[in-house]
Amino acid sequence: MSAPGRGGTERVFIAGAAGQIETVIDSPACGAERVAPRGIALVAHPHPLYGGALDNKVAQTLAHTFAELGYIALRPNFRGVGQSDGEHDQGEGETDDMISVAAFARARFGELPLVLAGFSFGAFVQTRAAGRLAEANSPVERLVLVALAVGRVTADRSYDTGAVPANTILIHGDRDETVPLSNVLAWAEGLELPVSVVPGADHFFHRKLNAIKFIIKGQWH
């Protein structure tokens, strides 16, 4: 196991409602001196029925960005992906799993500020998890949503995405072929949320991953 605060990657298996949840932990690199972690960041990958997993490039970029910002970043595989037990559950069970990972992280690392970040379907799940945590009087520090699944998307899927806090960071590509930018702009307008639009970026941010990192770091506090 890698010691928290010294940098490194660790793979753990967390107990969830459907069985074990395979999770990778990226600890912040703090140099020679031990520095207390700034918080915990939970990162959710894209749709598992379309190849989404914890090693997705956008999910990795989110985790590594937060590790560089001093957060302990956890990337679970949703149920039925990799070595995680269970079957895909349209976001319902996946939300339960994120709550389980959050509980594990706080039990292991302490009551640190919690950030939820996600990509596509994973971003949708994180909006649900944030709502659940707020209802339990345990609100998150901030949400970061990349290529958020909202409204009608490809493969005739539809997402009724709920409201999010005012400090949420939204990042979307103007060439997103899976979730039209217009969907996100219309949803964000109703919530009076700004959207960071990356010119030339498709849904998977091919050759645009650094833009995600720059936007998050530029808007962090």
Kinemage of the C-alpha trace (Angstrom):
@kinemage 1
@onewidth
@group {chain A} dominant
@subgroup {mainchain}
@vectorlist {calphas} color= white
{ca met a 1} P 0.000 0.000 0.000
{ca ser a 2} L 1.137 3.538 -0.730
{ca ala a 3} L 1.109 5.975 2.155
{ca pro a 4} L -1.454 8.785 1.825
{ca gly a 5} L 0.204 12.135 1.130
{ca arg a 6} L 3.368 10.714 -0.465
{ca gly a 7} L 2.024 10.052 -3.909
{ca gly a 8} L 1.441 6.733 -5.604
{ca thr a 9} L -1.339 4.457 -6.764
{ca glu a 10} L -3.134 1.719 -4.864
{ca arg a 11} L -5.913 -0.712 -5.838
{ca val a 12} L -8.493 -1.653 -3.194
{ca phe a 13} L -11.808 -3.494 -3.034
{ca ile a 14} L -14.620 -1.741 -1.189
{ca ala a 15} L -17.789 -3.394 0.105
{ca gly a 16} L -20.897 -2.207 -1.739
{ca ala a 17} L -24.555 -3.192 -1.984
{ca ala a 18} L -23.856 -5.486 -4.972
{ca gly a 19} L -20.534 -6.848 -3.686
{ca gln a 20} L -16.989 -5.580 -4.029
{ca ile a 21} L -16.209 -2.296 -5.779
{ca glu a 22} L -12.811 -2.268 -7.482
{ca thr a 23} L -11.219 1.120 -6.833
{ca val a 24} L -7.925 2.798 -7.673
{ca ile a 25} L -6.588 5.412 -5.246
{ca asp a 26} L -4.219 8.123 -6.441
{ca ser a 27} L -2.535 9.853 -3.512
{ca pro a 28} L -1.191 13.394 -3.854
{ca ala a 29} L 2.506 13.871 -4.478
{ca cys a 30} L 3.669 16.266 -1.771
{ca gly a 31} L 7.443 16.175 -2.193
{ca ala a 32} L 9.877 15.254 0.542
{ca glu a 33} L 7.780 16.692 3.367
{ca arg a 34} L 4.584 15.080 4.652
{ca val a 35} L 1.695 17.403 3.880
{ca ala a 36} L -1.861 16.718 4.989
{ca pro a 37} L -4.208 15.954 2.063
{ca arg a 38} L -6.438 18.841 1.082
{ca gly a 39} L -9.489 16.627 0.631
{ca ile a 40} L -10.960 13.588 -1.103
{ca ala a 41} L -12.026 13.473 -4.753
{ca leu a 42} L -14.286 10.710 -6.078
{ca val a 43} L -14.104 10.262 -9.854
{ca ala a 44} L -16.810 8.455 -11.855
{ca his a 45} L -16.141 6.975 -15.303
{ca pro a 46} L -18.430 7.006 -18.387
{ca his a 47} L -21.185 4.554 -19.331
{ca pro a 48} L -20.140 0.934 -18.638
{ca leu a 49} L -22.216 -0.487 -21.495
{ca tyr a 50} L -20.182 1.611 -23.942
{ca gly a 51} L -16.707 0.749 -22.710
{ca gly a 52} L -16.528 3.027 -19.679
{ca ala a 53} L -14.113 1.988 -16.913
{ca leu a 54} L -11.818 3.532 -14.320
{ca asp a 55} L -8.919 3.609 -16.792
{ca asn a 56} L -10.821 5.921 -19.158
{ca lys a 57} L -8.535 8.804 -20.178
{ca val a 58} L -10.876 11.552 -18.996
{ca ala a 59} L -11.396 9.795 -15.647
{ca gln a 60} L -7.639 9.428 -15.260
{ca thr a 61} L -7.133 13.096 -16.137
{ca leu a 62} L -9.638 14.116 -13.457
{ca ala a 63} L -8.004 11.896 -10.829
{ca his a 64} L -4.486 13.072 -11.629
{ca thr a 65} L -5.587 16.718 -11.652
{ca phe a 66} L -7.015 16.398 -8.158
{ca ala a 67} L -3.954 14.517 -6.934
{ca glu a 68} L -1.858 17.449 -8.181
{ca leu a 69} L -4.187 19.780 -6.273
{ca gly a 70} L -3.522 17.818 -3.081
{ca tyr a 71} L -6.592 15.587 -2.994
{ca ile a 72} L -6.723 11.828 -2.467
{ca ala a 73} L -8.489 10.682 -5.654
{ca leu a 74} L -10.557 7.503 -5.790
{ca arg a 75} L -11.664 5.992 -9.126
{ca pro a 76} L -14.119 3.109 -8.673
{ca asn a 77} L -15.282 0.759 -11.392
{ca phe a 78} L -19.064 0.819 -11.538
{ca arg a 79} L -20.840 -2.449 -10.769
{ca gly a 80} L -20.260 -5.079 -13.460
{ca val a 81} L -17.068 -3.399 -14.730
{ca gly a 82} L -13.601 -4.921 -14.273
{ca gln a 83} L -13.488 -6.686 -10.923
{ca ser a 84} L -16.522 -4.899 -9.481
{ca asp a 85} L -19.439 -7.199 -8.675
{ca gly a 86} L -23.021 -6.736 -9.827
{ca glu a 87} L -24.716 -5.576 -13.016
{ca his a 88} L -25.377 -2.224 -14.646
{ca asp a 89} L -28.316 -0.502 -12.927
{ca gln a 90} L -29.110 2.600 -15.028
{ca gly a 91} L -27.561 4.937 -12.451
{ca glu a 92} L -29.571 3.765 -9.438
{ca gly a 93} L -27.170 1.176 -8.032
{ca glu a 94} L -24.197 3.153 -9.307
{ca thr a 95} L -25.265 6.048 -7.080
{ca asp a 96} L -25.422 3.656 -4.127
{ca asp a 97} L -21.895 2.507 -4.957
{ca met a 98} L -20.550 6.069 -4.996
{ca ile a 99} L -22.064 6.639 -1.560
{ca ser a 100} L -20.325 3.457 -0.355
{ca val a 101} L -16.982 4.632 -1.759
{ca ala a 102} L -17.441 8.035 -0.094
{ca ala a 103} L -18.123 6.338 3.254
{ca phe a 104} L -15.013 4.163 2.840
{ca ala a 105} L -12.871 7.176 1.975
{ca arg a 106} L -14.011 9.187 4.959
{ca ala a 107} L -13.568 6.217 7.302
{ca arg a 108} L -10.021 5.655 6.057
{ca phe a 109} L -8.799 9.212 5.458
{ca gly a 110} L -10.919 11.216 7.883
{ca glu a 111} L -13.682 13.799 7.520
{ca leu a 112} L -11.935 15.738 4.771
{ca pro a 113} L -13.737 17.964 2.249
{ca leu a 114} L -15.266 15.790 -0.479
{ca val a 115} L -15.276 16.609 -4.200
{ca leu a 116} L -17.295 14.630 -6.751
{ca ala a 117} L -16.083 14.578 -10.354
{ca gly a 118} L -17.424 12.613 -13.282
{ca phe a 119} L -17.427 12.174 -17.031
{ca ser a 120} L -20.582 11.694 -19.127
{ca phe a 121} L -22.755 9.009 -17.450
{ca gly a 122} L -20.390 9.237 -14.484
{ca ala a 123} L -21.095 12.968 -14.220
{ca phe a 124} L -24.837 12.216 -14.174
{ca val a 125} L -24.300 9.704 -11.356
{ca gln a 126} L -22.315 12.282 -9.400
{ca thr a 127} L -25.179 14.782 -9.541
{ca arg a 128} L -27.364 12.116 -7.934
{ca ala a 129} L -24.732 11.232 -5.333
{ca ala a 130} L -24.300 14.895 -4.420
{ca gly a 131} L -28.037 15.199 -3.860
{ca arg a 132} L -28.075 12.112 -1.662
{ca leu a 133} L -25.186 13.392 0.442
{ca ala a 134} L -26.811 16.805 0.828
{ca glu a 135} L -30.016 15.150 2.039
{ca ala a 136} L -27.901 13.292 4.623
{ca asn a 137} L -26.479 16.618 5.867
{ca ser a 138} L -23.099 15.777 4.363
{ca pro a 139} L -22.801 18.155 1.393
{ca val a 140} L -19.824 17.965 -0.946
{ca glu a 141} L -17.286 20.747 -1.354
{ca arg a 142} L -17.753 20.965 -5.115
{ca leu a 143} L -18.808 19.112 -8.269
{ca val a 144} L -16.823 18.876 -11.513
{ca leu a 145} L -18.888 17.596 -14.445
{ca val a 146} L -17.275 16.856 -17.810
{ca ala a 147} L -19.481 16.136 -20.855
{ca leu a 148} L -22.442 15.785 -18.513
{ca ala a 149} L -25.184 13.445 -19.715
{ca val a 150} L -28.327 15.563 -19.767
{ca gly a 151} L -31.429 15.388 -21.937
{ca arg a 152} L -31.695 13.092 -24.960
{ca val a 153} L -28.328 11.741 -26.135
{ca thr a 154} L -27.133 9.185 -28.688
{ca ala a 155} L -28.548 5.628 -28.721
{ca asp a 156} L -31.913 7.172 -27.789
{ca arg a 157} L -30.983 7.468 -24.124
{ca ser a 158} L -32.383 10.253 -21.990
{ca tyr a 159} L -31.211 11.753 -18.692
{ca asp a 160} L -33.336 13.814 -16.329
{ca thr a 161} L -30.430 15.518 -14.590
{ca gly a 162} L -31.268 17.402 -11.412
{ca ala a 163} L -30.025 20.697 -10.028
{ca val a 164} L -26.469 21.110 -8.731
{ca pro a 165} L -24.750 23.675 -6.449
{ca ala a 166} L -23.861 27.103 -7.836
{ca asn a 167} L -20.097 26.501 -7.577
{ca thr a 168} L -20.200 23.454 -9.890
{ca ile a 169} L -17.622 23.382 -12.698
{ca leu a 170} L -19.136 22.357 -16.058
{ca ile a 171} L -16.834 21.469 -18.946
{ca his a 172} L -18.105 20.540 -22.416
{ca gly a 173} L -16.757 20.249 -25.939
{ca asp a 174} L -18.344 22.207 -28.760
{ca arg a 175} L -18.071 19.158 -31.034
{ca asp a 176} L -19.566 16.657 -28.609
{ca glu a 177} L -21.323 14.104 -30.821
{ca thr a 178} L -22.828 12.145 -27.894
{ca val a 179} L -24.294 14.871 -25.667
{ca pro a 180} L -25.065 17.984 -27.742
{ca leu a 181} L -23.657 21.162 -26.257
{ca ser a 182} L -27.125 22.683 -26.662
{ca asn a 183} L -28.469 20.190 -24.102
{ca val a 184} L -26.006 21.343 -21.469
{ca leu a 185} L -26.428 25.042 -22.241
{ca ala a 186} L -30.212 24.791 -21.921
{ca trp a 187} L -29.927 22.873 -18.624
{ca ala a 188} L -27.288 25.245 -17.227
{ca glu a 189} L -29.283 28.331 -18.223
{ca gly a 190} L -32.128 27.266 -15.973
{ca leu a 191} L -29.687 27.004 -13.067
{ca glu a 192} L -27.715 30.155 -13.992
{ca leu a 193} L -24.506 28.115 -14.196
{ca pro a 194} L -21.537 29.049 -16.407
{ca val a 195} L -20.222 26.439 -18.843
{ca ser a 196} L -16.568 26.171 -19.869
{ca val a 197} L -16.694 25.255 -23.572
{ca val a 198} L -13.596 23.702 -25.142
{ca pro a 199} L -13.382 24.544 -28.875
{ca gly a 200} L -12.744 21.536 -31.085
{ca ala a 201} L -13.326 18.989 -28.313
{ca asp a 202} L -15.428 15.907 -29.020
{ca his a 203} L -17.165 13.839 -26.346
{ca phe a 204} L -13.971 12.056 -25.320
{ca phe a 205} L -11.765 15.162 -25.479
{ca his a 206} L -9.296 13.545 -27.881
{ca arg a 207} L -6.122 15.667 -27.872
{ca lys a 208} L -7.889 18.112 -25.521
{ca leu a 209} L -7.353 16.426 -22.148
{ca asn a 210} L -5.014 19.155 -20.931
{ca ala a 211} L -7.830 21.660 -21.336
{ca ile a 212} L -9.780 19.818 -18.620
{ca lys a 213} L -6.834 20.113 -16.237
{ca phe a 214} L -6.246 23.800 -17.024
{ca ile a 215} L -9.916 24.707 -16.522
{ca ile a 216} L -10.191 22.924 -13.175
{ca lys a 217} L -6.959 24.378 -11.815
{ca gly a 218} L -7.884 27.823 -13.071
{ca gln a 219} L -11.265 27.755 -11.320
{ca trp a 220} L -10.126 26.070 -8.083
{ca his a 221} L -9.638 27.892 -4.817
